[in-house]
Amino acid sequence: MPAAPTSGSSGGDRHPRLRERWRRVLDEHTTPAQRPLLAAWLAFGCTFGTARLITHGIRGGWLPWGNISAGSTHLHHYNFGIATLAGVGLVAVRGDQAYVGHPGIGALYGTGSALIADEFALLLDLKDVYWAKQGRISVDVSLGILSALGLYLTAVPFWHEITKVSRDHVRERLAA
């Protein structure tokens, strides 16, 4: 009886690892332009959920740490979101081809955006309303962003075709 393959390479293995199979599906069913959007969407959702979980844990006292502060100044997580988006913007402005459109940059964009969106109400009112009724707007905005991006990503070919058909229609009408 032959031994089961243990290496991670798919070169000669009869049974590639699940991660390799997922990578092949990703490569075959998404375009390079879709991959960073997908990474941004996943990162946004995961970061938003994690930020909510951590803040509830800190407030509820069931996490072993507290808020992050610089001296006596509380650092809200939107500060880290702004710093993350500034870094992503720097990559975009610099234009290094190895990083522009890279899924890792998309993931960082989604992470930074979620950290900001989660505290949208605080930024809107310039008051710390995270736990107040007005703080609910942050949840609503974040879920709206997540839903809109998800809607776009799940139907990218449709949206691109609708855009093409609409553009062609307008050009035909203008030419007539």
N, C-alpha and C positions, 0 to 999 in steps of 0.2 A: 504494500500500500504506500503510495507516494506521500511525502510530508506536505502539509499545508504550507503555502507560501507565507513567509513572515516579513518580507521586505515591503517597504512602502512604495517602491517604484512600480509603475504599471508597464514597464518595458516588456518583460517576459512573463509577468504574472498572468495566470489564467483568471484570477479573481481580484480585480483591483479594489482597493479600499473604497469605502463609501465616500470619503472626502474627494477622491479622484473622480468618482462617478458624478458626484454633484458638480464638480468643476467642469466636467464635460458637458453636462446639461446646461449649466450657466453659459458656457462658451457657444453652444449650439443654438440656444433659444433666447439669447439677449445680444444686443449690439454693444460695442464699446461705449457708446453714448448712454445707453440705458444702465450700465453697471454702476457708475457713480451715483445716479439718481436712486437706484435701488438701495445702495449702501447708505445714502442720506436718509431715505425713508426708514430703513431698519434702525439706523442709529438714532434718529429722532424719537421713534417710538420707545426704544429701549432706554434712552437717556431720560426721556420724560417720565417713564414709569419708575426708573431707578431714583430720580430726583424726588419724586413724590414719596416713594417708599422711605428714603433716607430722612426727608424732612418730617414725616409722620413719626418715624422712629426716634428722632431727636426730641421732638415735642412730647411724645408719649413716654420718653425715658427708657425705652427698651433697647436702645442702641448704646454702646459703651462710650460714645464720644459726643461732643457738643458741636455748636456752631463754629465755623472758622472765623477767626478775627485777626486783624492786624492791630496790635495794641488793644485799644478799647473800641475799635471800629469793627462792627460786624460786616463781613464780606458776604454779600448775597451771591447766589450761584449765577445770576445774570452777569456778574463781573467776569467770571470765568468763561461764560458764553461769548461775551464781547471780545475777550482776549483770543479765544479760539477762532472766531470769525475774522479778527484782525490778521491772525497768522494765515488763515486760508486765503484772505484777500491779498496778502503779500505774495503767496505762491502764485496766485492768478496774475498779479501785476508783473511779477518777475518772469512768468511765462516759461518756466523750465518744462520742456515737453515731456519729460519722464513723469512729472507730477500733475500737469494739467489734465483733467479728465480722469485721474486715477481714482479708483473706488475708495482708497484710504482718505483722500482729500474729501470725497463725497461724504464719507462717514464722519469726518471732523466737522464738516459743514452742518450735517444733521445734528450732531452733538451740541455744537455751539448754538444753533437755532433753538433747540429744545430747552437749553438752559435759560435762554432769554425769554422764550415764549411762556415758560412756566411761571415767570415773574412779571408777565406783561402788565397785570393790574397795578403792581407796584410802580412800574415805569410810567404808566398812564396817569396815575393820580399823584405820583411822587410821595406816596405814603405807604408804609408797610401794612398792606391789607391782605397779606398772604392767607391768614387764617380767618379773615372777616368775610362777610357775605360778598363784598365787592371783589374779593380774591377769586371768586368762581369764574370771573371773566378770563383769567389765565388758563384755567382748565378748558373752557369753551374755545378759546383761540387755539390752544395747542391741539385739541381734538379736531378742530376745523382744518388746521394745517395738515395734520396727519391724514385726515380723510381725503382732502383735496389732492395731496400728493399721491396717495394710494390709488385714487380714482384715475389719475393721469397714468401712473405706472402700470396699472392692470390693463389699460387699453391703449398703450402707446401707438400701435399700428393703426388703430381706428382714428385716433386724434390726428395723426400725421396724414392719413388719407382724407379725412374731412377737411383739413387745412388745404391740402392740394386741390381737392375738388372745388372748394369754395374759391380759392385763388383763381383757378382756371375759369370758373363761372364768371367771376367779376371781370376778368380780362376779356372774355368773349363778349360780355355785355358792353364793356367800354369800347371795344373794337367795332361793334355794330352801329 
